Amino acid sequence: MLKKTACVVAMTLFAFGLTACDVHQTKEGHVTAPKYQVEKTQEGSAKVPSYDVKTPEVTVKTEERNVDVPTVKKEERTVTVPDVDVKSANQK
């Protein structure tokens, strides 16, 4: 549980650090997409087959039963978590 919490905190701080980047475009980009031409070679027709389907009858009921169910308890503990300060590129 402690490792999972620390991992979540670290990933959140890492994601925040990525948003603090200062990006400037240094060169223009250019993409030429290929062009396609499609021609119809014949007229089409479709006839959908028909089916006579006999499905089974399904009956859904409920009944009560006694089962053992685990319970979850929580407790409060003091743990050490990382504290990270991030300066953006403009603040450096």
C-alpha positions as CSV (number, residue, x, y, z in Angstrom):
1,M,0.0,0.0,0.0
2,L,2.8,2.4,0.9
3,K,4.7,1.6,-2.3
4,K,1.6,2.1,-4.4
5,T,0.9,5.5,-2.7
6,A,4.5,6.6,-3.2
7,C,4.4,5.6,-6.8
8,V,1.2,7.5,-7.5
9,V,2.6,10.6,-5.9
10,A,5.9,10.3,-7.8
11,M,4.0,9.9,-11.1
12,T,1.8,12.9,-10.4
13,L,4.8,15.0,-9.7
14,F,6.6,13.8,-12.8
15,A,3.5,14.6,-14.9
16,F,3.4,18.1,-13.4
17,G,7.1,18.6,-14.1
18,L,6.4,17.9,-17.8
19,T,3.8,20.6,-18.0
20,A,6.3,23.1,-16.7
21,C,8.5,22.9,-19.8
22,D,9.0,25.9,-22.0
23,V,8.9,24.9,-25.7
24,H,9.9,27.1,-28.7
25,Q,9.6,26.0,-32.3
26,T,13.0,26.1,-34.0
27,K,12.1,24.9,-37.5
28,E,8.9,24.7,-39.6
29,G,7.6,21.3,-40.5
30,H,5.9,20.2,-43.7
31,V,4.0,17.0,-44.6
32,T,2.7,16.0,-48.0
33,A,-0.1,13.4,-47.8
34,P,-0.5,10.9,-50.6
35,K,-3.6,11.3,-52.8
36,Y,-5.7,8.4,-53.8
37,Q,-8.4,8.0,-56.5
38,V,-10.9,5.1,-56.4
39,E,-13.1,4.1,-59.3
40,K,-16.2,1.9,-59.3
41,T,-15.9,-1.0,-61.8
42,Q,-19.4,-2.5,-61.6
43,E,-22.8,-1.9,-60.0
44,G,-23.5,-3.9,-56.9
45,S,-26.6,-5.6,-55.5
46,A,-27.3,-7.5,-52.3
47,K,-29.9,-10.0,-51.2
48,V,-29.8,-10.8,-47.5
49,P,-30.8,-14.4,-46.6
50,S,-33.6,-15.0,-44.2
51,Y,-33.6,-17.5,-41.3
52,D,-36.2,-19.0,-39.1
53,V,-34.6,-19.2,-35.7
54,K,-36.0,-20.9,-32.6
55,T,-34.3,-19.7,-29.4
56,P,-34.4,-21.4,-26.0
57,E,-36.5,-20.0,-23.2
58,V,-34.4,-18.4,-20.5
59,T,-35.8,-17.9,-17.0
60,V,-33.9,-15.8,-14.5
61,K,-34.7,-16.0,-10.8
62,T,-33.1,-14.8,-7.6
63,E,-32.8,-16.5,-4.3
64,E,-31.3,-15.6,-1.0
65,R,-28.3,-17.4,0.5
66,N,-25.9,-16.8,3.4
67,V,-22.3,-16.4,2.3
68,D,-19.2,-15.2,4.2
69,V,-18.1,-11.8,3.0
70,P,-14.7,-10.3,3.9
71,T,-14.7,-6.8,5.4
72,V,-12.1,-4.1,4.9
73,K,-10.8,-1.9,7.7
74,K,-8.7,1.1,7.3
75,E,-6.4,2.9,9.7
76,E,-4.5,6.1,9.6
77,R,-0.7,6.1,9.7
78,T,2.0,8.7,9.3
79,V,4.2,7.8,6.3
80,T,7.1,9.6,4.6
81,V,6.3,10.8,1.1
82,P,8.6,12.5,-1.4
83,D,8.5,16.3,-1.6
84,V,9.7,17.7,-4.9
85,D,10.1,21.3,-5.9
86,V,9.9,22.0,-9.7
87,K,11.1,25.2,-11.3
88,S,9.9,25.9,-14.8
89,A,12.3,26.7,-17.6
90,N,11.5,30.4,-17.3
91,Q,12.3,30.4,-13.6
92,K,15.8,28.8,-14.0
